[in-house]
Amino acid sequence: MSLNTPYIAGFWRRLFAFILDALLISMFCGLIVSIFSNFLHQHPNISILAGYIYVILYFGLLNSHLNAGKTVAKQLLKIEVISLDGKHLSVPSSMVRAAVLFAPMCLMSLSAYFSNAIFSWGIGLLLICLQALIVYFYIFNRKNRRSVHDFISKSIVINAQQNHNDPQIPSMWAKHKIFAALTVLVCLVSGISSAVSQEQNNEMTNMQLKEMQPEILHIKQISDTNFNFFDIQINRPKKLNNPFFAQQFVENLQRINPVLIDERNEIFLILRTQLQFGLVSTGQYSTYTVEQTRTGLKVVEQASSEFNQISFLSINF
């Protein structure tokens, strides 16, 4: 519970409400993915954006005056969202609140699909900073538990049984702004150092490889002194367990840019599909090693697996 403010919804109530709502939403998202799997795999951008819109609609409409500021889980936990003047949020304000809150969770994977590497990196870093601020203010702003999405929408979450006609909302500790700025600075430094230390992909090579194998959506290379690792995201799950497709990739890469295929090092490939819709992420992958033979490089399949998860590993409330 927040300090000296019993009417402000506490940490655990909001956490449990979020988890319950996330589970409820994920059931619908999983159903959509299972029905439209082939189409969504071929159009991952549409899947990400459509899922994001669905999440915004669920939280935006139910947290507004249309449903007295309560999602399904908030009704069970007896908490609600109100504006700073004690009224329930308008639909536009509630939509903006939901859009800000869930942008990092629902849109992070979208940055991988931008053709411009710098723009992609910038969007990803922006979302990471936003996520860090949301979590920071929620955890450490104990006086009123308001975070970035609440500041923007001028809202607060309270216990539903309390009278909110004239809410007395304590001010946030002024030094939180300093610590929040330091949090963003840490995220920026970490993101920049990671980008600098990581070997950059050859964009021209990637474009040529995608033209030769249109199923390829995204290629990421990680190199070290002893190995070369290629992470290849594709839009056709049927190609995952297809050594011929992996073999073709290696041969194309060797033809276009042989420097990237160093036969003295171990070479690993991972072919994967990844699909996100709202709060649900699903995917499959197959791993391959590349061996040197008398006739040239040969791809050997090692393992394959799949995963399904609800995407609140980075926690929002």
N, C-alpha and C positions, 0 to 999 in steps of 0.2 A: 504493500500500500504506500502511497505517496506521503511525504512528511506533512503532518498537521492538516491534511486535506482529505478527510474520509470520503467525500463525495466524488473524488477523482478516482477513476478505475485503476486498480493496482496492476502490477506487473504480471502476476500469474493468471489473473482473470483474462487479461488481454491475450496472453500467450495461448491459453487453452482455447479461447474463442477463435484465434487465428488458425490454430491447428485443425479444429473441427471444420471451419469454413474451407480450409485448403483441401481437406479430405473429401468434403462434399463436392467441391468444384472439380477435383481430380477425377472423380468417378465419371462425370460428364465428359471431361477432356479425354479420358482414356477411351470412352465409347466413340467419340469423334475420330480419334486416331485409328482405332480398329476398323471403322467403316470406310474411311477415306485414306487409308495408309498409302496406297500407290500414288494417288494424286499429290498428297502432302509431301511425300518423299521427293517427288519431282519438282515441287515448288515450295521449298523450305521457307522462303521469305513470306509467302502467303500464310503458311502454317503459323509462323511466329507472330505475325501481325494480327491474324484472326484470333489466335488464342489470347493475345494481349487485350484486344477489344472485348472479348468475352469476359475476361477477369474484371476489366474496368466497368462493364455493364453490371455485373453481379454486385460488386462492392459499391459502385457509384449510385445505382438505383436504390439498393436496400439501405445504404447508410444515409440516404437523403430523407427529406420530409415525407416522401411517398410511403416509407415504411417506418416512420418514427425513429430514424437513425439507427436501425438495428438490422444486422444480417441475421441469418438463421441461428448461428452460434451465439451472437450477441444477445439474442432473445433468451437463449438457454442460460447464459451466464449473467443475465440481467445487467448489461452495460449498453451504452448508446453513445452515438456521436452527435454533438450539438455545436452550434456556432458560439463565438465568444459573447454574444448578446443573449444567449439562452434559448435561441430558436433552433429548430432543426435546419440542416443545410439545404440550400436549393440544389436542384439536380446538377446544374453546371458546376457549382462549387464542389459537390461531392464527387463528380466525375474527375475533376482536376486533382482532388485529393487522392483518389484511387490511381490515377495515371502516374502521379509522382511516386507514390508508395511502391507500385509494382513494376516500374520501368526497369530497375536493375535486374530483377528476377526474371522478367518475361522477355527482355530485349537483349540481354548480354550476348547470347549466341548469334544475334543478328549481325554483330560487327564483323564476324568471320566472312560474310558474303559480299562485303564491299570490295570492289576491284582496286581501289586506291588504298595502299597499305597504310599510309600516314593517316588518312581519314578513318580507316577501320580501327587503328590503334587509338586515335583520339576519342572516338565514340566509346570504345571499351573502357578507357581510362576515366572518362566523364561518368560513366555508369558506376564504376568502382568507387569513385569519390562520393557520388550521391548515396550509394549503399552504406558507405562508412559513416556519413553524416547522419543518415536515418537511424542507424543502430546506436551511434554515440549519444545522440540527444535522447533517444528513448531510454537507454540504460542509465545515463548520468544526470539527466534533467529530472531529478526526483521530485521537485516541487510541483510540477504540473504534468509531467510525462508527455509534453508536447514535443513533436519532432518536425522534420522538414516539411512533410506533407500537411501537418497541422498548421505550421506557420503560414504556408502558402494559402491554404483554404480557410484560415482563421477559425479553426475548430479545436475541440478538445473532447476526450472520451471520459464519460462520467458513469457512476453507478446509476442504473435506471430508476431505482427507488428514491433517489434524492430529488428535491425540488430544484429545478434549474431555471426558474423564472429570472433570478438575478444572481448568476454564479459569481462568486468571489474567487478569482483565479490569481494565485500568487505569481509574482514575477520570477522569471528565470534568473539564476545566478549569473551576473554579468560576465564572469570570467569563462563561462562555458564557450563564449564566442572565440576566445583566444585558443582554448583547447581544441575546439572544432577546426579552427584554421590550421593548427598543428597536425591534426588528424589528416586533413586534406593534403598538407605538405608531405607527410610520410607516404601517403598513397601515390602522390605525384613522383616523389623520388624513387620509390620502389618500382613504379611502372616504367619510368624512364630508364633506370638502370637495367631493368629486365629487357627492355627493348634494345638497349645498346649492346648488352652482353650476348643476346641471342642473334645468331647469324640470320641475316635477312634473306628472304627468298628472292630468287631472280624472277622478277615479274614477267619479263619477256618469255623466259622458259616456261613459266606456269601457263601463260596464255597459249603458247604453242601446244603444250601437253593437253590442255582442255579442248583445243580444236581437234586434236588427233583422237582424243577419247572424250566425247561430249558428256559422258556420265560423270566426269570429275567436276566437283563443285569447288573444292578448296584443297590446296596442298601446303603443308607445313614441313619444313626441313629443320632438323636439329643435328648438328655435327660436333664431334669431339675428336680427339686424337686417335681414338681406337674404333670409332663406329660412325656410321651415317644412318640417320633414322628419318624415314619419310612417312608422314601421317597424311593419308589421302582420303578425303571425304567424298563419297559418291552418292548419286540419287537413285540407284537401283540395287536394292537388297540382294537380288538374284546374282549379282556380280561378285558378291563378297567371297563365296567359296569357289571362285573360278580362277584357278592358277594361271590360265591362259591370259586373263585380263591383267593380272599382276605382272606376268611375264612381258606382256605387251608394253606396260608402263615402263619397266626397266629398260627394255630395248629402245623405246622412244626417247627416254631420258638420256641414255648413252649416245644416241644418235644426235640429239639436239645440243646437249651440254655434257660431254664426257668427263669434264672436270668434277662434276658432282658425284660421279660413280668412281670412287677410289677403291680399286680392287684389293689394295693392301689392308683395308679396314673391313670390319664386319658391317654388313648392310642389312638393315631391317626395314620391312614395310608393314604398315598397318592399313588395311582397307576398312572403312567404317561407314555406316549410315547413322545419321543422328537426326532426330525429329523432335521438335518442341511445339507443344500446343498448350498455351496457358501455363499451368503449373505442372504439367506432365512432360517429362523428357523420356524418350525411348530410343533405343539404337541397337545395332549389332556391329560386330567387328571380327575380322580375321587377320591373323598375323602371319607374316612370311619372312623367311631368311633368303638371302641371295648367295648362292655358292658359285665358285669359279670351277668350270669344267673345261675339258679339252675343246669343246665346241663353243665355249663362251659362258656367259652368265646364265644360271638356272635358278628359277624361283621355286622354293620348297615351302609348302604350307605347314605351319606349326600348330596353330590352335584357332578356335573360333568360339564366340560367346555372344550373349545379348544382355541388355540391361533395361530396366524400367524403374523410374524413380519419380517421386514428387519433388518438385524443384523449390524446396524451401531450405536448402542447405545453407544459404545465406539468409539469415532470419529477418523477416519484416513483421511489423506489428501494426 
